């Protein structure tokens, strides 16, 4: 039966099938030469002739006679594959791969596949070029997602923020998830960047994403990426996700309390398995990413209301950092103000004590972010290099006056009434000193630290003639 099977296989190689195989060999872009078990050349393709200069006249003749030094006969004898063998004949250089042809456990011949060294060199150069592009892209990505802040940028006195900084520094070099809790503007991302910078991942990407700013229908593909044709209008070839971009680095998930319930389950699996699956694909990819999450919401309360997964909460809440709002650490305000002034475009600005005292008493609903904006505004409004009370934004003073207005109403008058009355009397007193003519008004405006136009507006408001 075995002999019959072999006969059937041999018989199946008809003239048509041989012609078919010859057509395949001739269409290959590499040079091909085949010898039989006796070392006689059975075929060569046109590409072999082009690369080596050997013509089809060699077919049917012993290879060693017409190609002295050919190693293909050695491959025929020792059955060893040879890869990347350099050959040079006259002005032609090429690289050859050789392998035995085995049929029914017997060596029946050997094949040589060659490629012009010029083409190999071109491929090598192209590979180098592509590797350089990849290297440059990685370098650009690392630069793009490099952190700006370190623990040196965090300002806080003992008993408050410094205690949080101490814990954050201790856990920086671990791989545990970190959950940062605090009101908007308290500096949650600043802490996240500082933790990343101090960790062993500090020279790897830090990728921030605000879970509240991206629609839940898009957030999944942003985080995990998607495969080719995953959905209508998907980018050809697919797209890499933020998890893969952050590989070996840190992914900062801001406002994680706003993430959809379904997506929370997928995030939990990533934390447990360290694997992600692109949208529209079945293949899983290993990733090494540290998660730092942040929220201004009470996640425990969301868990109790079934708006946030309890298993994900406890997975994220390994290390919890709570950042106090600015109104609860007023002792830091002076240092923060001076630090922001030093980092402004013109670092020689100063601030008078009366204005600084007001800023220490202000509630700062927008926290450090609002403070930074106020300093930027005040430096633009200041006529000289000193920031005064009237350089602060009007909306800020109105908020504070309204807040105090609701609690203090002595003698039936609001604090705003009392303040405006005092301001009116003070302006009249200074005008009485310098005179109410044009020169006197200029001196009064200069003494009050306001422009002449502002003085006229105040006089009109208070009906000062």
C-alpha positions as a printed Julia matrix, in Angstrom:
465×3 Matrix{Float64}:
   0.0     0.0     0.0
   2.85    2.36    0.85
   4.54    1.69   -2.52
   1.25    2.31   -4.29
   0.82    5.62   -2.46
   4.29    6.75   -3.55
   3.53    5.81   -7.13
   0.35    7.84   -7.02
   2.23   10.92   -5.7
   4.9    10.57   -8.39
   2.33   10.11  -11.12
   0.49   13.22  -10.02
   3.39   15.41  -11.17
   2.17   15.87  -14.71
   3.59   18.14  -17.38
   0.97   20.75  -16.51
   1.9    20.74  -12.85
   5.62   20.97  -13.68
   4.88   23.93  -15.93
   2.86   25.46  -13.12
   5.76   25.13  -10.66
   8.2    26.53  -13.23
   5.95   29.55  -13.65
   6.0    30.12   -9.91
   9.8    29.85   -9.72
  10.21   32.27  -12.62
   7.92   34.82  -10.99
   9.93   34.96   -7.76
  11.97   38.16   -7.25
  14.89   36.23   -5.75
  17.32   34.12   -7.77
  16.63   30.37   -7.52
  18.86   27.42   -8.56
  17.94   23.76   -7.94
  20.2    20.69   -8.19
  19.24   17.01   -7.97
  20.75   14.37   -5.67
  23.68   13.89   -8.08
  24.55   17.58   -8.13
  23.17   18.27  -11.62
  21.4    21.57  -12.2
  17.67   21.02  -12.7
  16.49   24.61  -13.05
  17.37   28.27  -12.62
  15.05   31.24  -12.92
  15.65   34.5   -14.84
  16.32   36.4   -11.6
  19.24   34.04  -10.84
  20.73   34.85  -14.23
  20.28   38.59  -13.64
  21.96   38.5   -10.2
  24.81   36.01  -10.87
  25.3    36.19  -14.65
  24.87   32.4   -14.93
  22.84   31.48  -18.04
  20.34   28.59  -18.49
  23.06   26.67  -20.44
  24.1    25.23  -17.09
  20.85   23.24  -16.76
  21.47   19.47  -17.0
  25.17   19.85  -16.16
  27.07   19.22  -12.89
  27.16   22.36  -10.78
  30.74   21.91   -9.49
  32.12   21.83  -13.02
  30.64   25.18  -14.02
  30.53   26.82  -10.57
  33.79   25.9    -8.77
  33.57   26.58   -5.03
  29.77   26.31   -5.01
  28.66   25.38   -1.49
  25.29   24.01   -2.57
  26.89   20.58   -3.14
  28.09   20.66    0.48
  24.51   21.29    1.56
  23.54   18.27   -0.55
  26.04   16.09    1.34
  25.72   17.31    4.96
  22.03   18.34    4.82
  22.88   21.59    6.65
  21.13   24.84    5.83
  23.38   27.79    5.06
  22.1    31.34    5.52
  23.56   34.66    4.37
  26.56   33.24    2.49
  28.43   36.06    0.76
  29.45   35.36   -2.85
  31.39   37.45   -5.38
  32.02   36.55   -9.01
  33.72   39.16  -11.13
  31.84   42.41  -10.49
  28.73   40.75   -9.0
  28.08   40.51   -5.26
  25.17   38.69   -3.7
  24.01   36.81   -0.62
  22.85   33.19   -0.78
  20.63   30.99    1.4
  20.88   27.21    0.83
  18.8    24.25    2.02
  18.47   20.53    1.2
  15.32   19.23   -0.52
  13.94   16.27    1.41
  11.25   13.97    0.06
  10.06   10.84    1.86
  12.89   11.29    4.36
  15.52   11.21    1.62
  17.64   14.04    0.24
  16.64   14.38   -3.4
  18.37   17.66   -4.14
  19.19   21.15   -2.84
  18.01   24.69   -3.54
  19.9    27.97   -3.54
  18.1    31.31   -3.17
  20.13   34.46   -3.76
  19.58   38.19   -3.5
  21.72   40.95   -4.96
  23.91   42.64   -2.36
  22.72   45.97   -3.73
  19.15   44.99   -2.91
  20.19   43.66    0.49
  21.94   46.94    1.13
  18.83   48.85    0.09
  16.71   46.74    2.42
  19.21   47.28    5.21
  19.16   51.04    4.66
  15.36   51.03    4.56
  15.28   49.04    7.81
  17.7    51.49    9.41
  15.55   54.38    8.19
  12.39   52.85    9.62
  14.15   52.06   12.92
  15.32   55.67   13.09
  11.77   56.89   12.49
  10.53   54.67   15.3
  13.3    55.96   17.57
  12.46   59.57   16.75
   8.75   58.97   17.28
   9.45   57.41   20.68
  11.7    60.34   21.54
   9.02   62.84   20.47
   6.33   60.99   22.4
   8.46   60.88   25.55
   9.15   64.61   25.17
   5.5    65.35   24.47
   4.31   63.4    27.49
   7.12   64.38   29.83
   6.0    65.72   33.19
   6.39   69.4    34.02
   6.01   69.31   37.8
   7.94   67.65   40.61
   7.51   67.56   44.38
   9.63   70.73   44.57
   6.73   72.59   42.93
   4.28   71.63   45.67
   3.93   74.33   48.33
   2.46   73.45   51.72
   3.29   73.89   55.37
   3.58   71.28   58.15
   0.42   69.59   59.36
  -1.39   70.01   56.04
  -0.17   69.45   52.52
   3.31   68.37   53.64
   1.82   65.26   55.24
   0.23   64.35   51.89
   3.52   65.01   50.11
   5.33   62.7    52.56
   2.96   59.82   51.79
   3.1    60.52   48.04
   6.9    60.4    48.03
   6.92   57.11   49.95
   4.63   55.4    47.44
   6.08   56.97   44.28
   8.36   54.1    43.35
   5.79   51.36   43.87
   3.51   50.04   41.14
   0.35   50.36   43.25
  -2.56   52.41   41.91
  -3.01   55.82   43.56
  -6.34   57.6    44.07
  -6.12   61.38   44.48
  -9.17   63.11   45.93
  -9.69   66.85   45.93
 -11.81   69.72   44.68
 -11.3    71.13   41.21
  -8.16   73.26   41.01
  -6.42   71.84   44.09
  -3.53   70.4    42.08
  -4.42   66.74   41.61
  -2.52   66.45   38.32
   0.46   68.25   39.86
   0.63   65.46   42.48
   0.22   62.79   39.79
   3.1    64.26   37.75
   5.31   64.54   40.83
   4.67   60.89   41.74
   5.48   59.78   38.19
   8.64   61.93   38.08
  10.03   60.42   41.29
   9.22   56.82   40.28
  11.37   54.44   38.23
   8.99   55.25   35.37
  10.03   58.91   35.39
  11.67   58.83   31.94
   8.69   57.04   30.38
   5.44   58.6    29.12
   2.95   60.27   31.46
  -0.4    60.18   29.65
  -3.25   62.26   31.12
  -6.86   61.77   30.11
  -9.94   63.52   31.49
 -12.7    60.92   31.69
 -15.36   63.64   31.97
 -14.35   65.49   28.8
 -14.63   62.51   26.4
 -18.05   60.97   25.6
 -18.35   57.48   27.07
 -18.97   56.06   23.58
 -15.52   57.28   22.49
 -13.57   56.85   25.72
 -13.2    53.08   25.28
 -11.52   53.39   21.88
  -9.35   56.24   23.2
  -8.13   54.13   26.11
  -7.78   50.75   24.38
  -7.41   51.71   20.72
  -9.2    49.9    17.88
  -8.46   47.47   15.09
  -8.73   47.94   11.35
 -12.39   48.32   10.34
 -13.62   48.18   13.93
 -16.39   50.64   13.11
 -17.57   53.05   10.41
 -15.0    55.78    9.61
 -12.36   53.96   11.69
  -8.8    54.89   10.74
  -7.31   52.42    8.26
  -4.94   50.06   10.03
  -6.5    50.83   13.41
  -5.29   53.14   16.12
  -3.12   52.72   19.2
  -4.83   53.48   22.51
  -3.68   55.54   25.49
  -2.86   52.4    27.48
  -0.38   51.29   24.82
   1.04   54.81   24.56
   1.61   54.78   28.32
   3.31   51.36   28.3
   6.05   51.25   30.98
   4.86   54.69   32.11
   1.85   56.17   33.91
  -1.75   56.7    32.81
  -3.48   59.5    34.73
  -7.25   59.05   34.74
  -8.66   62.39   35.87
 -12.31   62.63   36.97
 -12.62   58.86   37.05
 -15.9    59.22   38.94
 -17.48   60.21   35.6
 -16.44   57.02   33.8
 -19.36   54.88   32.59
 -20.27   51.79   34.61
 -19.61   49.38   31.71
 -16.17   50.82   31.01
 -15.3    50.54   34.69
 -15.53   46.74   34.36
 -13.02   46.75   31.49
 -10.66   49.0    33.44
 -10.87   46.61   36.4
  -9.81   43.71   34.18
  -6.81   45.7    32.93
  -5.75   46.35   36.52
  -6.1    42.65   37.35
  -4.61   41.07   34.22
  -2.29   43.78   32.81
  -3.74   43.06   29.38
  -5.81   45.13   26.98
  -7.84   44.29   23.91
  -8.38   46.83   21.16
 -11.94   47.5    20.1
 -12.85   45.14   17.25
 -10.0    42.7    17.93
  -9.75   39.4    19.79
  -6.01   39.45   20.43
  -4.91   40.58   23.89
  -1.81   42.7    24.38
   0.37   42.79   27.48
   0.88   46.25   28.98
   2.87   47.58   31.91
   1.12   50.74   33.07
   0.78   52.37   36.46
  -2.64   53.9    37.09
  -3.09   57.17   38.98
  -6.73   58.19   39.23
  -8.24   61.43   40.5
 -11.71   62.7    41.33
 -13.52   65.55   43.07
 -16.45   63.26   43.83
 -17.13   61.0    46.82
 -16.53   57.58   45.25
 -17.7    55.72   48.35
 -21.04   57.49   48.09
 -21.2    56.65   44.38
 -20.52   52.99   45.26
 -23.37   53.04   47.76
 -25.69   54.38   45.02
 -24.45   51.76   42.51
 -23.02   54.49   40.28
 -19.44   53.26   40.72
 -18.2    49.68   40.93
 -17.17   48.7    44.44
 -14.54   46.22   43.2
 -12.89   48.92   41.07
 -13.04   51.44   43.92
 -11.21   49.1    46.29
  -8.72   48.21   43.56
  -7.92   51.89   42.97
  -8.04   52.88   46.63
  -4.85   51.04   47.62
  -3.18   54.39   48.26
  -5.44   57.4    48.77
  -4.25   61.01   48.86
  -6.68   63.72   49.93
  -5.73   67.27   48.96
  -7.31   69.95   51.13
  -8.91   72.96   49.41
  -7.1    76.29   49.64
  -9.6    77.74   52.14
  -8.54   75.03   54.61
  -4.86   75.86   54.32
  -4.79   79.65   54.26
  -1.31   79.59   55.77
  -0.01   78.49   52.33
  -1.54   81.39   50.41
   1.25   83.93   50.99
   3.93   81.51   49.84
   1.84   80.47   46.85
   1.29   84.11   45.82
   4.99   84.93   46.0
   5.88   81.72   44.13
   3.44   82.56   41.34
   4.8    86.11   41.13
   8.35   84.77   40.82
   7.28   82.46   37.98
   5.41   85.17   36.07
   6.72   86.68   32.82
   8.11   89.61   34.85
   9.3    88.04   38.11
   9.99   91.4    39.84
   6.36   92.06   40.82
   5.51   92.61   44.48
   2.19   92.77   46.34
   1.16   95.12   49.13
   0.27   93.68   52.54
  -3.35   94.9    52.5
  -4.03   93.03   49.25
  -2.21   89.94   50.5
  -4.29   89.98   53.68
  -7.47   90.12   51.62
  -6.26   87.15   49.54
  -5.59   85.18   52.72
  -9.18   85.82   53.85
 -10.77   85.02   50.48
 -12.41   81.57   50.17
 -10.94   80.65   46.73
 -13.74   78.47   45.33
 -11.5    77.7    42.36
  -8.54   76.86   44.63
  -4.96   77.15   43.31
  -6.15   77.37   39.7
  -8.19   80.46   40.56
  -5.26   81.93   42.49
  -2.98   81.51   39.48
  -5.53   83.2    37.22
  -5.93   86.11   39.66
  -2.15   86.66   39.79
  -1.97   86.61   35.96
  -4.8    89.15   35.76
  -3.32   91.42   38.45
   0.12   91.56   36.8
  -1.59   92.69   33.59
  -3.64   95.38   35.37
  -0.85   96.8    37.57
   0.41  100.23   36.45
   3.74   99.69   38.16
   5.49   96.67   39.68
   3.34   96.47   42.82
  -0.02   94.7    42.89
  -2.7    96.52   44.88
  -6.27   95.76   45.89
  -7.89   97.49   42.91
  -5.8    95.38   40.5
  -7.71   92.26   41.51
 -10.61   91.06   39.3
 -13.93   92.76   40.06
 -15.78   89.44   40.0
 -13.54   88.16   42.81
 -14.28   91.13   45.05
 -18.0    90.95   44.26
 -18.09   87.28   45.22
 -16.41   88.03   48.52
 -18.63   91.05   49.23
 -21.74   89.03   48.45
 -20.56   86.25   50.74
 -19.98   88.64   53.62
 -23.11   90.56   52.66
 -25.26   87.57   53.49
 -23.88   87.23   57.01
 -23.11   90.8    58.11
 -25.8    93.52   57.98
 -25.07   95.95   60.87
 -27.67   98.74   61.48
 -29.69   97.55   58.49
 -26.84   98.29   56.1
 -24.96   95.67   54.1
 -21.2    95.44   54.08
 -21.27   96.7    50.49
 -23.12   99.83   51.63
 -20.6   100.4    54.4
 -17.64   99.83   52.06
 -18.95  102.2    49.41
 -19.75  104.86   52.0
 -16.22  104.61   53.41
 -14.74  104.78   49.91
 -16.81  107.89   49.07
 -15.73  109.66   52.26
 -12.08  108.76   51.67
 -12.12  110.15   48.12
 -13.73  113.38   49.31
 -11.11  113.67   52.07
  -8.22  113.34   49.59
  -9.87  115.77   47.17
 -10.24  118.25   50.04
  -6.52  117.92   50.64
  -5.37  118.44   47.03
  -8.27  120.46   45.65
 -11.09  119.63   43.24
  -9.53  121.26   40.19
  -7.82  119.33   37.42
  -4.4   119.37   39.11
  -5.9   118.34   42.45
  -7.79  115.47   40.85
  -4.59  114.21   39.21
  -2.82  114.25   42.59
  -5.8   112.53   44.23
  -5.82  109.74   41.62
  -2.07  109.26   42.04
  -2.42  109.13   45.84
  -5.21  106.52   45.58
  -3.18  104.45   43.12
  -5.82  104.6    40.39
  -6.07  106.18   36.97
  -7.72  109.57   36.48
 -10.52  107.85   34.5
 -11.19  105.5    37.44
 -11.35  108.47   39.81
 -13.89  110.2    37.55
 -16.02  107.04   37.49
 -15.92  106.83   41.3
 -16.84  110.51   41.63
 -19.73  110.0    39.23
 -20.87  106.89   41.11
 -20.82  108.63   44.49
 -22.03  111.96   43.02
 -19.0   113.85   44.25
 -19.07  117.35   42.72
